[in-house]
Structure formats: structure tokens, C-alpha cells
Amino acid sequence: MRQLIKACYRYPFDWFEGWAISAADKVVANSKFTCGVIRQVFGDRFGDVRVVYPCVDTGIKDLGKLVEGKSLWGGKKILLSINRFERKKDIGLAIRAYHGLGEEGRHGTRLVIAGGYDNRVQENVQYHTELDDLATGLGLRTATSKTVISALSIPDSIEVLFLLSVPSAFKQTLLSAATLLVYTPSYEHFGIVPVEAMRVGLPVLAVNNGGPLETIIEGKTGWLRGANAIEEWTAVMRKVLWEMDAHEAAVIGANGKERVEKEFSLQAMGDRLAAEIEDMFDKDARPFLGLWRVFLFGVAILGLVIAVLVAAFTKLRIK
């Protein structure tokens, strides 16, 4: 019943969105995964939906591994997660996999969980608390910082550090200083963070669905693992932290930089967008069945509302 109500609620919004988009002569998406979702929701009414990948600024120089002349957190090896504090991001996966390293495997390391946080958003507050409880329940020592200054001065014993609302500059520092990006969300339409990581030569461990399937090359720029395969995530963490030599790490880093420059740079995005625009002008304008459809749809919705109100009023009178 709940699914039926949800479907009825979504239908007018999906219909109107489909009608509005059908006015476009060309539709592009940010990934092949998004193209699939568009076809699933709207069918083939938009024709051949093409992909134009988002870009990152490859002109920004690497920030290096140092902060104010000192290695970040005493040179600890950093496993980095960057996401908004939302349950759908499945950040608990990173915590469970990190715990699987064992005390010896975690020595000299730190899991840093950074991302968007607003104390006015109930889910942000609740999910941060849930993640902290999960980590402490597993016996991990945690701390939470809201400023860069407090983050840089936390005790050496802290294993899991939560950074709330990280400034952009410090986020870049974290990406440059980390050993591995741990990207846990499933079915992301694109996911820009793995691309930002590869831009600075940081290997990525991500879920094997959604956008990361198109950005990460298994074994070349990172690794893709199932969202429920916690032991496999732990194995990749252990490999990167303790088993991979400097040469292999450098090769993966170089592969990531090369891939970003080729596929996800401003130049690459501009070239693809220009090609799609040129293709659009080479074709006839798409016929658009306009306002009369909106009028008919509005009449249908109005009739439905009136029917519901009449039924409710009749029910009240009978009582």
C-alpha cells in the first residue's frame, strides 16, 4: 500500500518532468548509469541520451604531503572518506572494514571521515552519532572536530576522526596527504570525489556499482568491491597500507592522474559538450507537444482531487 501511495505521489512530478525535458532538442547525462535511470523512468521519449562527464580543475597544483612544514598527524597513513553525513552514503562500511584490520594492522594509521554537515539537519546530527557509536562499539578510539585547528591537534591515539563541514582548502590537503580514498556510497549517479582523488594521484576503493564503474579502472587507478563484502574492503586497505611497494603506488597514482586529464578535465568536458551541441544543430528540431498536454493533465489532476474530496465529504456525512 505504501508503495502504491508513493507511486501515485510521484506520478505527476515524473510526468511534468518528462514533459518539460521533452522540450529539449538534446538531452545529455553525467554518466552511463544516469542514462540507464532516464530510460527506466522515461523510456525512449528523449531519444539517444548521450554522456558528458563532469570535470575537475586539473590546473590546480598538488598541495603536497606537508601542512605548515609538518607531516599531517605525525606521518600517520590516512584512509580518507569524504561524504555528506547521510545514511545513504553507507559510511559505516568504511568503519567496519577499518576495524577488520585488527589492532596491529591499524597501528600508525587513521580513518578520517570528512564531509558536509549541518547541525540544523536532523539526519546529519543523528547519523554522525550513529557512526560514532558504531566505531566506539567496535572498540575504536574516536574524536570529532569542527575546525581545522582542533583536527590537527587531536591525540595520537585517535583511530577514527570525524571532521564536520571541512573547508575546501583542507579537503584538498587531506586528499593530497591520504594513502587511500574509501568511497562507500552505492548507486551514485557519478560521484565527483573519486575523480578529485585521482587528480592528485590518490588510489580509490569504491563500491562496484553506479558512477565509480565508469571512473575507476580496477587494479589500474583503484579497486571496486561489493557493498556487502566487508572483508574484501579490509583486504584492499591492508594491501595499500602494508603490502604495496612505493613503485606500485606511484604507478597507480600516475594512472589516476592520466585518466582524469584524459576523461574528466575541463578540456575533455568542453570537447564532448561542443560535439553534442554541433550534433544537435545538424539535426531537425524535435517536435514538442506543448501546453495543451499540461492543460489536459491539469484537468485530470483537478478531477482526481475533486473526486477524493467528494468521497471524503460523503464518508463524513454517512458517519
ZIBELMO-V167466 format. One record per residue. OMEGA is omega in whole degrees, 0 to 359 (* if undefined). BURIAL is I if it has 9 or more other ideal C-beta (glycine too) atoms within 8 Angstrom, else O. Layout:
omega: [OMEGA & OMEGA]
burial: [BURIAL & BURIAL]
This chain:
omega: [180 & 179 & 178 & 179 & 179 & 180 & 178 & 180 & 184 & 189 & 182 & 179 & 178 & 180 & 182 & 178 & 178 & 178 & 182 & 181 & 181 & 176 & 181 & 177 & 176 & 178 & 176 & 180 & 184 & 177 & 175 & 178 & 178 & 175 & 179 & 178 & 179 & 179 & 180 & 184 & 189 & 182 & 184 & 186 & 180 & 180 & 183 & 179 & 183 & 183 & 169 & 184 & 172 & 183 & 169 & 181 & 180 & 179 & 179 & 180 & 178 & 181 & 176 & 185 & 185 & 175 & 180 & 175 & 181 & 178 & 184 & 179 & 174 & 178 & 177 & 173 & 189 & 167 & 191 & 173 & 178 & 180 & 168 & 179 & 179 & 185 & 182 & 179 & 173 & 182 & 178 & 177 & 180 & 181 & 181 & 180 & 179 & 178 & 181 & 178 & 184 & 184 & 180 & 181 & 179 & 182 & 179 & 180 & 175 & 172 & 180 & 180 & 185 & 176 & 182 & 182 & 177 & 183 & 174 & 180 & 187 & 181 & 178 & 182 & 182 & 184 & 175 & 179 & 179 & 180 & 178 & 178 & 178 & 182 & 181 & 177 & 177 & 179 & 179 & 179 & 187 & 172 & 178 & 179 & 178 & 179 & 179 & 182 & 180 & 179 & 183 & 184 & 180 & 181 & 181 & 184 & 183 & 181 & 180 & 181 & 175 & 178 & 185 & 178 & 183 & 175 & 184 & 182 & 181 & 174 & 178 & 177 & 179 & 179 & 181 & 184 & 186 & 176 & 182 & 171 & 179 & 187 & 193 & 184 & 174 & 175 & 171 & 182 & 172 & 182 & 186 & 186 & 176 & 178 & 176 & 179 & 180 & 179 & 180 & 177 & 181 & 177 & 185 & 169 & 186 & 177 & 186 & 172 & 178 & 185 & 181 & 176 & 182 & 183 & 185 & 175 & 184 & 177 & 181 & 179 & 181 & 184 & 179 & 182 & 180 & 183 & 181 & 183 & 186 & 181 & 178 & 175 & 178 & 181 & 178 & 177 & 181 & 180 & 184 & 183 & 193 & 187 & 183 & 181 & 186 & 181 & 180 & 178 & 180 & 180 & 179 & 178 & 179 & 177 & 180 & 179 & 181 & 181 & 179 & 180 & 184 & 190 & 191 & 176 & 176 & 179 & 181 & 179 & 180 & 180 & 181 & 181 & 179 & 179 & 179 & 178 & 179 & 178 & 180 & 181 & 179 & 183 & 177 & 178 & 180 & 177 & 184 & 177 & 196 & 197 & 182 & 176 & 178 & 180 & 180 & 179 & 178 & 178 & 180 & 179 & 179 & 178 & 179 & 179 & 180 & 179 & 179 & 180 & 179 & 179 & 179 & 180 & 179 & 180 & 179 & 181 & 179 & 178 & *]
burial: [O & O & O & O & O & O & O & O & O & O & O & O & O & I & I & I & O & I & I & O & I & I & O & O & O & I & I & I & I & I & I & O & I & I & I & O & I & I & I & O & O & I & O & O & O & I & O & O & I & I & I & I & I & I & I & I & O & I & O & O & O & O & O & O & O & O & I & O & O & O & O & I & I & O & O & I & O & I & I & I & I & I & I & O & I & I & O & O & I & I & I & I & I & I & I & I & I & I & I & I & I & O & O & O & I & I & O & O & I & I & I & I & I & I & I & O & I & O & O & O & O & O & I & I & I & O & I & I & O & I & I & I & O & I & I & I & O & I & O & I & O & I & I & I & I & O & O & O & O & I & I & I & O & I & O & O & O & I & I & I & I & I & I & I & I & I & O & O & O & I & I & I & I & I & I & I & I & I & I & I & I & I & I & I & I & I & O & I & I & I & I & O & I & I & I & I & I & I & I & I & I & I & I & I & I & I & I & I & I & I & I & I & I & I & I & I & O & O & O & O & I & I & I & I & I & O & I & O & O & I & O & I & I & I & O & I & I & I & I & I & I & O & O & O & O & O & O & O & I & I & O & I & I & I & I & I & I & O & I & I & I & O & I & I & I & I & O & I & I & O & O & I & I & O & O & I & I & O & I & I & O & O & O & O & O & O & O & O & O & O & O & O & I & I & O & O & I & O & O & O & I & O & O & O & O & O & O & O & O & O & O & O & O & O & O & O & O & O & O]
